[in-house]
Amino acid sequence: MKKPFSSKRRSTFAAALAAGTAAALPSASARAQRRNPLERPPLGNSPEERRVLAVLDEVYRTQRYLSVPETDGRLLRMLVESIGAKHVVEIGTSTGYSGLWLLIALMKTSGRLTTYEIDRGRHDAARANFERAGVLKLATLVLGDAHAEVAKLKDVVDLAFIDADKEGYLDYLRKLSPLVRPGGLIVAHNMASPPPDPRYVDAVTANAAYDTIFLNMHDAGVGVTLKKR
Ligand SMILES: C[S@@+](CC[C@H](N)C(=O)[O-])C[C@H]1O[C@@H](n2cnc3c(N)ncnc32)[C@H](O)[C@@H]1O
């Protein structure tokens, strides 16, 4: 299972849950004051960006469900924005935490997100979070089994983010890679914990069509694969 919190944070969270208080984790502003400057959270440079960051902060503190760590969310944002992605596909919406990081970048690149979730409750929660953040118009949320739904996709993809059933990664790679443009990226979460499917790791590391690096492996781990030109 993904590690949602560090052990210290988890015990604070557990204590707060036991006390019946929902907002167990410190807000971004509290973290900004307390933390090492190297760990400061991002600062919005427009009302639109600040609105998304505020919703991200709230989702992080109160609604995470196997969501990526904040650093991985920020990494996703940087990847999307730096390649100027116009179309991002996410497998595994959950409550929309990683989706919000993707959307904050797509807001700047005038791009759009297609995101897949099999659980109706989480799909609905993500929709509500995207709406509150003012980015719902940039997102298509698909409810259903992504193995079947993604096969219907026809559009070119600049970045694919895989973060759903861990044994399904190879199937997602096979279905999405032909749609990813040369020079595009395939990002896979949980490359350290839980242990990844070795067939996926082989597929992205032993094929000259790709170049793959693994980041943040002290935590859940992220594989970033370039589909070479
Ligand atoms: C690790 S969570 C995603 C976390 C999310 N990316 C985030 O960081 O906020 C995985 C999600 O994938 C969903 N999922 C699992 N199998 C799926 C499938 N076959 N099709 C679509 N979604 C699936 C689960 O219901 C769960 O909400």
The ligand as a Gaussian input file, in Angstrom:
#p B3LYP/6-31G(d) Opt

LIG

0 1
 C       -3.288000       5.263000      -5.873000
 S       -4.935000       5.790000      -6.141000
 C       -4.741000       7.189000      -7.204000
 C       -4.233000       8.406000      -6.477000
 C       -4.271000       9.652000      -7.312000
 N       -3.508000       9.502000      -8.533000
 C       -3.718000      10.796000      -6.505000
 O       -2.508000      10.877000      -6.338000
 O       -4.515000      11.604000      -6.009000
 C       -5.495000       4.569000      -7.289000
 C       -6.903000       4.759000      -7.783000
 O       -7.046000       3.948000      -8.946000
 C       -8.345000       3.439000      -8.963000
 N       -8.372000       2.239000      -9.811000
 C       -7.934000       0.990000      -9.507000
 N       -8.123000       0.161000     -10.532000
 C       -8.695000       0.880000     -11.522000
 C       -9.143000       0.583000     -12.839000
 N       -9.029000      -0.645000     -13.352000
 N       -9.677000       1.573000     -13.578000
 C       -9.790000       2.840000     -13.071000
 N       -9.389000       3.172000     -11.829000
 C       -8.848000       2.217000     -11.059000
 C       -8.664000       3.158000      -7.497000
 O      -10.063000       3.112000      -7.290000
 C       -7.973000       4.329000      -6.786000
 O       -8.855000       5.387000      -6.524000

